[in-house]
């Protein structure tokens, strides 16, 4: 997929508008955060990790509980055992 966009003034900066069909294809919405990188002679935008809400997590919960032990290491101070 290839489209051309124009760089336009936006306050003291410049900006581009990303076409709606591209945003929909990549599931990018208003207020999503994108990481901008320069690779060779290209500008690359990547969608960043988005934390899920409590409601989203509950909706995905399958009823299973996993418990794991965590090794905190040896005591190094006045920890209570």
PDB file of N, CA, C and O in Angstrom:
ATOM      1  N   UNK A   1       0.852  -1.178   0.000  1.00  0.00           N
ATOM      2  CA  UNK A   1       0.000   0.000   0.000  1.00  0.00           C
ATOM      3  C   UNK A   1       0.892   1.233   0.000  1.00  0.00           C
ATOM      4  O   UNK A   1       1.809   1.339   0.814  1.00  0.00           O
ATOM      5  N   UNK A   2       0.633   2.139  -0.887  1.00  0.00           N
ATOM      6  CA  UNK A   2       1.444   3.339  -0.992  1.00  0.00           C
ATOM      7  C   UNK A   2       0.545   4.534  -1.289  1.00  0.00           C
ATOM      8  O   UNK A   2      -0.288   4.489  -2.195  1.00  0.00           O
ATOM      9  N   UNK A   3       0.722   5.588  -0.526  1.00  0.00           N
ATOM     10  CA  UNK A   3      -0.013   6.824  -0.753  1.00  0.00           C
ATOM     11  C   UNK A   3       0.925   7.992  -0.527  1.00  0.00           C
ATOM     12  O   UNK A   3       1.925   7.866   0.181  1.00  0.00           O
ATOM     13  N   UNK A   4       0.608   9.120  -1.123  1.00  0.00           N
ATOM     14  CA  UNK A   4       1.396  10.315  -0.904  1.00  0.00           C
ATOM     15  C   UNK A   4       0.618  11.263  -0.009  1.00  0.00           C
ATOM     16  O   UNK A   4      -0.596  11.414  -0.147  1.00  0.00           O
ATOM     17  N   UNK A   5       1.340  11.907   0.920  1.00  0.00           N
ATOM     18  CA  UNK A   5       0.744  12.926   1.775  1.00  0.00           C
ATOM     19  C   UNK A   5       1.661  14.141   1.757  1.00  0.00           C
ATOM     20  O   UNK A   5       2.859  14.023   1.502  1.00  0.00           O
ATOM     21  N   UNK A   6       1.091  15.300   2.030  1.00  0.00           N
ATOM     22  CA  UNK A   6       1.867  16.536   2.022  1.00  0.00           C
ATOM     23  C   UNK A   6       2.198  16.958   3.447  1.00  0.00           C
ATOM     24  O   UNK A   6       1.398  16.770   4.363  1.00  0.00           O
ATOM     25  N   UNK A   7       3.377  17.525   3.624  1.00  0.00           N
ATOM     26  CA  UNK A   7       3.768  18.083   4.912  1.00  0.00           C
ATOM     27  C   UNK A   7       3.169  19.487   4.994  1.00  0.00           C
ATOM     28  O   UNK A   7       3.347  20.299   4.087  1.00  0.00           O
ATOM     29  N   UNK A   8       2.458  19.764   6.086  1.00  0.00           N
ATOM     30  CA  UNK A   8       1.772  21.049   6.266  1.00  0.00           C
ATOM     31  C   UNK A   8       2.189  21.666   7.594  1.00  0.00           C
ATOM     32  O   UNK A   8       2.588  20.950   8.513  1.00  0.00           O
ATOM     33  N   UNK A   9       2.101  22.994   7.702  1.00  0.00           N
ATOM     34  CA  UNK A   9       2.399  23.634   8.982  1.00  0.00           C
ATOM     35  C   UNK A   9       1.371  23.241  10.041  1.00  0.00           C
ATOM     36  O   UNK A   9       0.182  23.110   9.752  1.00  0.00           O
ATOM     37  N   UNK A  10       1.850  23.057  11.275  1.00  0.00           N
ATOM     38  CA  UNK A  10       0.978  22.727  12.393  1.00  0.00           C
ATOM     39  C   UNK A  10       1.582  23.404  13.613  1.00  0.00           C
ATOM     40  O   UNK A  10       2.475  22.855  14.258  1.00  0.00           O
ATOM     41  N   UNK A  11       1.095  24.591  13.925  1.00  0.00           N
ATOM     42  CA  UNK A  11       1.683  25.384  14.998  1.00  0.00           C
ATOM     43  C   UNK A  11       3.110  25.741  14.629  1.00  0.00           C
ATOM     44  O   UNK A  11       3.359  26.234  13.528  1.00  0.00           O
ATOM     45  N   UNK A  12       4.049  25.502  15.529  1.00  0.00           N
ATOM     46  CA  UNK A  12       5.464  25.760  15.260  1.00  0.00           C
ATOM     47  C   UNK A  12       6.161  24.566  14.628  1.00  0.00           C
ATOM     48  O   UNK A  12       7.377  24.589  14.438  1.00  0.00           O
ATOM     49  N   UNK A  13       5.409  23.528  14.300  1.00  0.00           N
ATOM     50  CA  UNK A  13       5.982  22.312  13.711  1.00  0.00           C
ATOM     51  C   UNK A  13       5.368  22.068  12.338  1.00  0.00           C
ATOM     52  O   UNK A  13       4.672  22.923  11.791  1.00  0.00           O
ATOM     53  N   UNK A  14       5.635  20.903  11.803  1.00  0.00           N
ATOM     54  CA  UNK A  14       4.985  20.468  10.574  1.00  0.00           C
ATOM     55  C   UNK A  14       4.355  19.107  10.850  1.00  0.00           C
ATOM     56  O   UNK A  14       4.781  18.382  11.749  1.00  0.00           O
ATOM     57  N   UNK A  15       3.346  18.778  10.071  1.00  0.00           N
ATOM     58  CA  UNK A  15       2.679  17.500  10.289  1.00  0.00           C
ATOM     59  C   UNK A  15       2.133  16.936   8.992  1.00  0.00           C
ATOM     60  O   UNK A  15       2.082  17.612   7.964  1.00  0.00           O
ATOM     61  N   UNK A  16       1.726  15.673   9.070  1.00  0.00           N
ATOM     62  CA  UNK A  16       1.057  15.019   7.952  1.00  0.00           C
ATOM     63  C   UNK A  16      -0.255  14.448   8.461  1.00  0.00           C
ATOM     64  O   UNK A  16      -0.415  14.211   9.659  1.00  0.00           O
ATOM     65  N   UNK A  17      -1.169  14.232   7.570  1.00  0.00           N
ATOM     66  CA  UNK A  17      -2.421  13.556   7.917  1.00  0.00           C
ATOM     67  C   UNK A  17      -2.343  12.140   7.382  1.00  0.00           C
ATOM     68  O   UNK A  17      -2.006  11.909   6.220  1.00  0.00           O
ATOM     69  N   UNK A  18      -2.661  11.198   8.256  1.00  0.00           N
ATOM     70  CA  UNK A  18      -2.630   9.793   7.852  1.00  0.00           C
ATOM     71  C   UNK A  18      -4.035   9.428   7.376  1.00  0.00           C
ATOM     72  O   UNK A  18      -4.999   9.606   8.121  1.00  0.00           O
ATOM     73  N   UNK A  19      -4.166   8.922   6.152  1.00  0.00           N
ATOM     74  CA  UNK A  19      -5.483   8.595   5.616  1.00  0.00           C
ATOM     75  C   UNK A  19      -6.244   7.594   6.493  1.00  0.00           C
ATOM     76  O   UNK A  19      -5.660   6.699   7.103  1.00  0.00           O
ATOM     77  N   UNK A  20      -7.548   7.777   6.531  1.00  0.00           N
ATOM     78  CA  UNK A  20      -8.429   6.968   7.378  1.00  0.00           C
ATOM     79  C   UNK A  20      -8.311   5.472   7.080  1.00  0.00           C
ATOM     80  O   UNK A  20      -8.319   4.658   8.003  1.00  0.00           O
ATOM     81  N   UNK A  21      -8.202   5.104   5.801  1.00  0.00           N
ATOM     82  CA  UNK A  21      -8.132   3.676   5.463  1.00  0.00           C
ATOM     83  C   UNK A  21      -6.870   3.021   6.024  1.00  0.00           C
ATOM     84  O   UNK A  21      -6.897   1.840   6.368  1.00  0.00           O
ATOM     85  N   UNK A  22      -5.774   3.757   6.123  1.00  0.00           N
ATOM     86  CA  UNK A  22      -4.552   3.216   6.711  1.00  0.00           C
ATOM     87  C   UNK A  22      -4.715   3.070   8.217  1.00  0.00           C
ATOM     88  O   UNK A  22      -4.315   2.055   8.787  1.00  0.00           O
ATOM     89  N   UNK A  23      -5.299   4.073   8.866  1.00  0.00           N
ATOM     90  CA  UNK A  23      -5.529   3.999  10.307  1.00  0.00           C
ATOM     91  C   UNK A  23      -6.432   2.815  10.654  1.00  0.00           C
ATOM     92  O   UNK A  23      -6.174   2.095  11.618  1.00  0.00           O
ATOM     93  N   UNK A  24      -7.485   2.618   9.870  1.00  0.00           N
ATOM     94  CA  UNK A  24      -8.403   1.499  10.123  1.00  0.00           C
ATOM     95  C   UNK A  24      -7.709   0.159   9.914  1.00  0.00           C
ATOM     96  O   UNK A  24      -7.908  -0.774  10.692  1.00  0.00           O
ATOM     97  N   UNK A  25      -6.895   0.063   8.867  1.00  0.00           N
ATOM     98  CA  UNK A  25      -6.204  -1.202   8.579  1.00  0.00           C
ATOM     99  C   UNK A  25      -5.252  -1.576   9.712  1.00  0.00           C
ATOM    100  O   UNK A  25      -5.086  -2.757  10.018  1.00  0.00           O
ATOM    101  N   UNK A  26      -4.629  -0.579  10.334  1.00  0.00           N
ATOM    102  CA  UNK A  26      -3.675  -0.824  11.416  1.00  0.00           C
ATOM    103  C   UNK A  26      -4.306  -0.716  12.799  1.00  0.00           C
ATOM    104  O   UNK A  26      -3.619  -0.832  13.814  1.00  0.00           O
ATOM    105  N   UNK A  27      -5.610  -0.495  12.832  1.00  0.00           N
ATOM    106  CA  UNK A  27      -6.345  -0.380  14.102  1.00  0.00           C
ATOM    107  C   UNK A  27      -5.746   0.719  14.995  1.00  0.00           C
ATOM    108  O   UNK A  27      -5.515   0.508  16.185  1.00  0.00           O
ATOM    109  N   UNK A  28      -5.503   1.882  14.403  1.00  0.00           N
ATOM    110  CA  UNK A  28      -4.991   3.035  15.135  1.00  0.00           C
ATOM    111  C   UNK A  28      -6.131   4.028  15.305  1.00  0.00           C
ATOM    112  O   UNK A  28      -6.798   4.396  14.338  1.00  0.00           O
ATOM    113  N   UNK A  29      -6.346   4.455  16.542  1.00  0.00           N
ATOM    114  CA  UNK A  29      -7.434   5.372  16.837  1.00  0.00           C
ATOM    115  C   UNK A  29      -6.934   6.662  17.468  1.00  0.00           C
ATOM    116  O   UNK A  29      -5.740   6.841  17.706  1.00  0.00           O
ATOM    117  N   UNK A  30      -7.869   7.543  17.728  1.00  0.00           N
ATOM    118  CA  UNK A  30      -7.565   8.821  18.368  1.00  0.00           C
ATOM    119  C   UNK A  30      -6.923   8.562  19.724  1.00  0.00           C
ATOM    120  O   UNK A  30      -7.379   7.703  20.478  1.00  0.00           O
ATOM    121  N   UNK A  31      -5.876   9.299  20.030  1.00  0.00           N
ATOM    122  CA  UNK A  31      -5.118   9.240  21.286  1.00  0.00           C
ATOM    123  C   UNK A  31      -4.180   8.039  21.381  1.00  0.00           C
ATOM    124  O   UNK A  31      -3.485   7.898  22.387  1.00  0.00           O
ATOM    125  N   UNK A  32      -4.137   7.168  20.368  1.00  0.00           N
ATOM    126  CA  UNK A  32      -3.126   6.103  20.377  1.00  0.00           C
ATOM    127  C   UNK A  32      -1.754   6.750  20.258  1.00  0.00           C
ATOM    128  O   UNK A  32      -1.612   7.809  19.647  1.00  0.00           O
ATOM    129  N   UNK A  33      -0.762   6.124  20.831  1.00  0.00           N
ATOM    130  CA  UNK A  33       0.596   6.645  20.801  1.00  0.00           C
ATOM    131  C   UNK A  33       1.410   5.869  19.772  1.00  0.00           C
ATOM    132  O   UNK A  33       1.362   4.640  19.721  1.00  0.00           O
ATOM    133  N   UNK A  34       2.157   6.607  18.955  1.00  0.00           N
ATOM    134  CA  UNK A  34       3.014   5.993  17.947  1.00  0.00           C
ATOM    135  C   UNK A  34       4.464   6.323  18.251  1.00  0.00           C
ATOM    136  O   UNK A  34       4.783   7.428  18.687  1.00  0.00           O
ATOM    137  N   UNK A  35       5.331   5.359  18.018  1.00  0.00           N
ATOM    138  CA  UNK A  35       6.776   5.552  18.143  1.00  0.00           C
ATOM    139  C   UNK A  35       7.292   5.963  16.772  1.00  0.00           C
ATOM    140  O   UNK A  35       6.975   5.314  15.775  1.00  0.00           O
ATOM    141  N   UNK A  36       8.084   7.034  16.707  1.00  0.00           N
ATOM    142  CA  UNK A  36       8.639   7.473  15.432  1.00  0.00           C
ATOM    143  C   UNK A  36      10.130   7.157  15.413  1.00  0.00           C
ATOM    144  O   UNK A  36      10.857   7.470  16.355  1.00  0.00           O
ATOM    145  N   UNK A  37      10.573   6.533  14.324  1.00  0.00           N
ATOM    146  CA  UNK A  37      11.970   6.136  14.186  1.00  0.00           C
ATOM    147  C   UNK A  37      12.465   6.514  12.797  1.00  0.00           C
ATOM    148  O   UNK A  37      11.677   6.643  11.860  1.00  0.00           O
ATOM    149  N   UNK A  38      13.748   6.687  12.678  1.00  0.00           N
ATOM    150  CA  UNK A  38      14.370   6.932  11.384  1.00  0.00           C
ATOM    151  C   UNK A  38      15.185   5.694  11.040  1.00  0.00           C
ATOM    152  O   UNK A  38      16.075   5.306  11.797  1.00  0.00           O
ATOM    153  N   UNK A  39      14.890   5.076   9.908  1.00  0.00           N
ATOM    154  CA  UNK A  39      15.626   3.909   9.433  1.00  0.00           C
ATOM    155  C   UNK A  39      16.107   4.202   8.024  1.00  0.00           C
ATOM    156  O   UNK A  39      15.312   4.343   7.095  1.00  0.00           O
ATOM    157  N   UNK A  40      17.417   4.293   7.881  1.00  0.00           N
ATOM    158  CA  UNK A  40      18.039   4.683   6.616  1.00  0.00           C
ATOM    159  C   UNK A  40      17.484   6.051   6.215  1.00  0.00           C
ATOM    160  O   UNK A  40      17.716   7.036   6.916  1.00  0.00           O
ATOM    161  N   UNK A  41      16.762   6.125   5.111  1.00  0.00           N
ATOM    162  CA  UNK A  41      16.195   7.410   4.693  1.00  0.00           C
ATOM    163  C   UNK A  41      14.670   7.417   4.829  1.00  0.00           C
ATOM    164  O   UNK A  41      13.985   8.133   4.098  1.00  0.00           O
ATOM    165  N   UNK A  42      14.135   6.618   5.767  1.00  0.00           N
ATOM    166  CA  UNK A  42      12.690   6.492   5.922  1.00  0.00           C
ATOM    167  C   UNK A  42      12.242   6.862   7.338  1.00  0.00           C
ATOM    168  O   UNK A  42      12.965   6.637   8.309  1.00  0.00           O
ATOM    169  N   UNK A  43      11.053   7.426   7.437  1.00  0.00           N
ATOM    170  CA  UNK A  43      10.406   7.661   8.732  1.00  0.00           C
ATOM    171  C   UNK A  43       9.496   6.472   8.974  1.00  0.00           C
ATOM    172  O   UNK A  43       8.663   6.150   8.127  1.00  0.00           O
ATOM    173  N   UNK A  44       9.640   5.813  10.118  1.00  0.00           N
ATOM    174  CA  UNK A  44       8.846   4.625  10.446  1.00  0.00           C
ATOM    175  C   UNK A  44       8.021   4.933  11.690  1.00  0.00           C
ATOM    176  O   UNK A  44       8.561   5.335  12.720  1.00  0.00           O
ATOM    177  N   UNK A  45       6.715   4.742  11.586  1.00  0.00           N
ATOM    178  CA  UNK A  45       5.811   4.912  12.726  1.00  0.00           C
ATOM    179  C   UNK A  45       5.374   3.533  13.187  1.00  0.00           C
ATOM    180  O   UNK A  45       4.955   2.704  12.379  1.00  0.00           O
ATOM    181  N   UNK A  46       5.473   3.285  14.503  1.00  0.00           N
ATOM    182  CA  UNK A  46       5.053   1.999  15.065  1.00  0.00           C
ATOM    183  C   UNK A  46       4.102   2.251  16.218  1.00  0.00           C
ATOM    184  O   UNK A  46       4.309   3.151  17.031  1.00  0.00           O
ATOM    185  N   UNK A  47       3.057   1.441  16.273  1.00  0.00           N
ATOM    186  CA  UNK A  47       2.113   1.535  17.375  1.00  0.00           C
ATOM    187  C   UNK A  47       2.778   1.005  18.635  1.00  0.00           C
ATOM    188  O   UNK A  47       3.367  -0.076  18.619  1.00  0.00           O
ATOM    189  N   UNK A  48       2.689   1.756  19.729  1.00  0.00           N
ATOM    190  CA  UNK A  48       3.315   1.340  20.975  1.00  0.00           C
ATOM    191  C   UNK A  48       2.378   0.446  21.772  1.00  0.00           C
ATOM    192  O   UNK A  48       1.184   0.353  21.486  1.00  0.00           O
ATOM    193  N   UNK A  49       2.951  -0.212  22.785  1.00  0.00           N
ATOM    194  CA  UNK A  49       2.176  -1.092  23.658  1.00  0.00           C
ATOM    195  C   UNK A  49       1.098  -0.284  24.379  1.00  0.00           C
ATOM    196  O   UNK A  49       1.362   0.815  24.867  1.00  0.00           O
ATOM    197  N   UNK A  50      -0.092  -0.821  24.444  1.00  0.00           N
ATOM    198  CA  UNK A  50      -1.192  -0.156  25.127  1.00  0.00           C
ATOM    199  C   UNK A  50      -1.647  -1.034  26.293  1.00  0.00           C
ATOM    200  O   UNK A  50      -1.992  -2.201  26.109  1.00  0.00           O
ATOM    201  N   UNK A  51      -1.643  -0.460  27.480  1.00  0.00           N
ATOM    202  CA  UNK A  51      -2.114  -1.202  28.645  1.00  0.00           C
ATOM    203  C   UNK A  51      -3.611  -1.438  28.534  1.00  0.00           C
ATOM    204  O   UNK A  51      -4.363  -0.560  28.109  1.00  0.00           O
ATOM    205  N   UNK A  52      -4.028  -2.623  28.918  1.00  0.00           N
ATOM    206  CA  UNK A  52      -5.448  -2.959  28.875  1.00  0.00           C
ATOM    207  C   UNK A  52      -6.135  -2.442  30.133  1.00  0.00           C
ATOM    208  O   UNK A  52      -5.534  -2.379  31.205  1.00  0.00           O
ATOM    209  N   UNK A  53      -7.398  -2.074  29.984  1.00  0.00           N
ATOM    210  CA  UNK A  53      -8.184  -1.644  31.136  1.00  0.00           C
ATOM    211  C   UNK A  53      -8.563  -2.868  31.965  1.00  0.00           C
ATOM    212  O   UNK A  53      -8.455  -4.001  31.497  1.00  0.00           O
ATOM    213  N   UNK A  54      -9.003  -2.634  33.181  1.00  0.00           N
ATOM    214  CA  UNK A  54      -9.449  -3.723  34.043  1.00  0.00           C
ATOM    215  C   UNK A  54     -10.577  -4.494  33.363  1.00  0.00           C
ATOM    216  O   UNK A  54     -10.609  -5.724  33.403  1.00  0.00           O
ATOM    217  N   UNK A  55     -11.500  -3.763  32.738  1.00  0.00           N
ATOM    218  CA  UNK A  55     -12.632  -4.401  32.077  1.00  0.00           C
ATOM    219  C   UNK A  55     -12.167  -5.298  30.928  1.00  0.00           C
ATOM    220  O   UNK A  55     -12.703  -6.390  30.738  1.00  0.00           O
ATOM    221  N   UNK A  56     -11.164  -4.838  30.154  1.00  0.00           N
ATOM    222  CA  UNK A  56     -10.633  -5.658  29.059  1.00  0.00           C
ATOM    223  C   UNK A  56      -9.978  -6.921  29.602  1.00  0.00           C
ATOM    224  O   UNK A  56     -10.116  -7.997  29.019  1.00  0.00           O
ATOM    225  N   UNK A  57      -9.266  -6.793  30.716  1.00  0.00           N
ATOM    226  CA  UNK A  57      -8.609  -7.961  31.307  1.00  0.00           C
ATOM    227  C   UNK A  57      -9.633  -8.965  31.832  1.00  0.00           C
ATOM    228  O   UNK A  57      -9.470 -10.171  31.644  1.00  0.00           O
ATOM    229  N   UNK A  58     -10.676  -8.481  32.482  1.00  0.00           N
ATOM    230  CA  UNK A  58     -11.720  -9.367  33.001  1.00  0.00           C
ATOM    231  C   UNK A  58     -12.416 -10.087  31.853  1.00  0.00           C
ATOM    232  O   UNK A  58     -12.724 -11.274  31.957  1.00  0.00           O
ATOM    233  N   UNK A  59     -12.663  -9.372  30.759  1.00  0.00           N
ATOM    234  CA  UNK A  59     -13.334  -9.981  29.609  1.00  0.00           C
ATOM    235  C   UNK A  59     -12.501 -11.122  29.018  1.00  0.00           C
ATOM    236  O   UNK A  59     -13.064 -12.066  28.463  1.00  0.00           O
ATOM    237  N   UNK A  60     -11.185 -11.053  29.125  1.00  0.00           N
ATOM    238  CA  UNK A  60     -10.305 -12.094  28.585  1.00  0.00           C
ATOM    239  C   UNK A  60     -10.031 -13.218  29.582  1.00  0.00           C
ATOM    240  O   UNK A  60      -9.463 -14.243  29.205  1.00  0.00           O
ATOM    241  N   UNK A  61     -10.420 -13.049  30.841  1.00  0.00           N
ATOM    242  CA  UNK A  61     -10.105 -14.018  31.886  1.00  0.00           C
ATOM    243  C   UNK A  61     -10.817 -15.336  31.619  1.00  0.00           C
ATOM    244  O   UNK A  61     -12.022 -15.357  31.369  1.00  0.00           O
ATOM    245  N   UNK A  62     -10.065 -16.441  31.673  1.00  0.00           N
ATOM    246  CA  UNK A  62     -10.631 -17.755  31.365  1.00  0.00           C
ATOM    247  C   UNK A  62     -10.955 -18.583  32.603  1.00  0.00           C
ATOM    248  O   UNK A  62     -11.334 -19.747  32.474  1.00  0.00           O
ATOM    249  N   UNK A  63     -10.816 -18.012  33.804  1.00  0.00           N
ATOM    250  CA  UNK A  63     -11.157 -18.711  35.030  1.00  0.00           C
ATOM    251  C   UNK A  63     -10.017 -19.479  35.654  1.00  0.00           C
ATOM    252  O   UNK A  63     -10.165 -20.007  36.756  1.00  0.00           O
ATOM    253  N   UNK A  64      -8.889 -19.557  34.984  1.00  0.00           N
ATOM    254  CA  UNK A  64      -7.746 -20.292  35.517  1.00  0.00           C
ATOM    255  C   UNK A  64      -6.828 -19.339  36.277  1.00  0.00           C
ATOM    256  O   UNK A  64      -6.608 -18.200  35.864  1.00  0.00           O
ATOM    257  N   UNK A  65      -6.301 -19.825  37.388  1.00  0.00           N
ATOM    258  CA  UNK A  65      -5.368 -19.048  38.193  1.00  0.00           C
ATOM    259  C   UNK A  65      -4.019 -19.740  38.151  1.00  0.00           C
ATOM    260  O   UNK A  65      -3.913 -20.930  38.445  1.00  0.00           O
ATOM    261  N   UNK A  66      -2.991 -18.994  37.785  1.00  0.00           N
ATOM    262  CA  UNK A  66      -1.653 -19.576  37.789  1.00  0.00           C
ATOM    263  C   UNK A  66      -0.870 -18.955  38.943  1.00  0.00           C
ATOM    264  O   UNK A  66      -0.838 -17.736  39.116  1.00  0.00           O
ATOM    265  N   UNK A  67      -0.250 -19.817  39.714  1.00  0.00           N
ATOM    266  CA  UNK A  67       0.542 -19.370  40.854  1.00  0.00           C
ATOM    267  C   UNK A  67       1.976 -19.800  40.609  1.00  0.00           C
ATOM    268  O   UNK A  67       2.237 -20.946  40.244  1.00  0.00           O
ATOM    269  N   UNK A  68       2.895 -18.886  40.810  1.00  0.00           N
ATOM    270  CA  UNK A  68       4.297 -19.246  40.643  1.00  0.00           C
ATOM    271  C   UNK A  68       5.081 -18.687  41.821  1.00  0.00           C
ATOM    272  O   UNK A  68       4.743 -17.639  42.372  1.00  0.00           O
ATOM    273  N   UNK A  69       6.131 -19.401  42.195  1.00  0.00           N
ATOM    274  CA  UNK A  69       7.013 -18.943  43.266  1.00  0.00           C
ATOM    275  C   UNK A  69       8.016 -17.962  42.689  1.00  0.00           C
ATOM    276  O   UNK A  69       8.445 -18.093  41.543  1.00  0.00           O
ATOM    277  N   UNK A  70       8.381 -16.984  43.492  1.00  0.00           N
ATOM    278  CA  UNK A  70       9.374 -16.004  43.061  1.00  0.00           C
ATOM    279  C   UNK A  70      10.527 -16.019  44.038  1.00  0.00           C
ATOM    280  O   UNK A  70      10.312 -15.924  45.247  1.00  0.00           O
ATOM    281  N   UNK A  71      11.725 -16.135  43.550  1.00  0.00           N
ATOM    282  CA  UNK A  71      12.911 -16.148  44.387  1.00  0.00           C
ATOM    283  C   UNK A  71      13.385 -14.709  44.588  1.00  0.00           C
ATOM    284  O   UNK A  71      13.868 -14.074  43.650  1.00  0.00           O
ATOM    285  N   UNK A  72      13.249 -14.208  45.792  1.00  0.00           N
ATOM    286  CA  UNK A  72      13.643 -12.839  46.116  1.00  0.00           C
ATOM    287  C   UNK A  72      15.132 -12.742  46.455  1.00  0.00           C
ATOM    288  O   UNK A  72      15.639 -11.647  46.697  1.00  0.00           O
ATOM    289  N   UNK A  73      15.823 -13.858  46.473  1.00  0.00           N
ATOM    290  CA  UNK A  73      17.247 -13.857  46.792  1.00  0.00           C
ATOM    291  C   UNK A  73      17.470 -13.905  48.297  1.00  0.00           C
ATOM    292  O   UNK A  73      16.521 -13.980  49.077  1.00  0.00           O
ATOM    293  N   UNK A  74      18.726 -13.861  48.689  1.00  0.00           N
ATOM    294  CA  UNK A  74      19.094 -13.901  50.094  1.00  0.00           C
ATOM    295  C   UNK A  74      18.798 -12.568  50.772  1.00  0.00           C
ATOM    296  O   UNK A  74      18.882 -11.520  50.133  1.00  0.00           O
ATOM    297  N   UNK A  75      18.449 -12.594  52.079  1.00  0.00           N
ATOM    298  CA  UNK A  75      18.261 -11.330  52.799  1.00  0.00           C
ATOM    299  C   UNK A  75      19.546 -10.498  52.790  1.00  0.00           C
ATOM    300  O   UNK A  75      20.645 -11.039  52.911  1.00  0.00           O
ATOM    301  N   UNK A  76      19.399  -9.190  52.646  1.00  0.00           N
ATOM    302  CA  UNK A  76      20.561  -8.323  52.574  1.00  0.00           C
ATOM    303  C   UNK A  76      20.545  -7.240  53.661  1.00  0.00           C
ATOM    304  O   UNK A  76      21.462  -6.422  53.745  1.00  0.00           O
ATOM    305  N   UNK A  77      19.510  -7.244  54.480  1.00  0.00           N
ATOM    306  CA  UNK A  77      19.402  -6.219  55.522  1.00  0.00           C
ATOM    307  C   UNK A  77      18.648  -6.753  56.717  1.00  0.00           C
ATOM    308  O   UNK A  77      18.931  -7.850  57.199  1.00  0.00           O
ATOM    309  N   UNK A  78      17.697  -5.989  57.193  1.00  0.00           N
ATOM    310  CA  UNK A  78      16.932  -6.373  58.386  1.00  0.00           C
ATOM    311  C   UNK A  78      15.535  -6.857  58.024  1.00  0.00           C
ATOM    312  O   UNK A  78      14.567  -6.568  58.727  1.00  0.00           O
ATOM    313  N   UNK A  79      15.437  -7.600  56.915  1.00  0.00           N
ATOM    314  CA  UNK A  79      14.148  -8.132  56.513  1.00  0.00           C
ATOM    315  C   UNK A  79      13.645  -9.126  57.554  1.00  0.00           C
ATOM    316  O   UNK A  79      14.431  -9.836  58.182  1.00  0.00           O
ATOM    317  N   UNK A  80      12.334  -9.166  57.729  1.00  0.00           N
ATOM    318  CA  UNK A  80      11.731 -10.154  58.618  1.00  0.00           C
ATOM    319  C   UNK A  80      11.487 -11.417  57.810  1.00  0.00           C
ATOM    320  O   UNK A  80      10.985 -11.363  56.688  1.00  0.00           O
ATOM    321  N   UNK A  81      11.839 -12.530  58.377  1.00  0.00           N
ATOM    322  CA  UNK A  81      11.641 -13.806  57.682  1.00  0.00           C
ATOM    323  C   UNK A  81      10.447 -14.524  58.236  1.00  0.00           C
ATOM    324  O   UNK A  81      10.119 -15.618  57.779  1.00  0.00           O
TER     325      UNK A  81
END
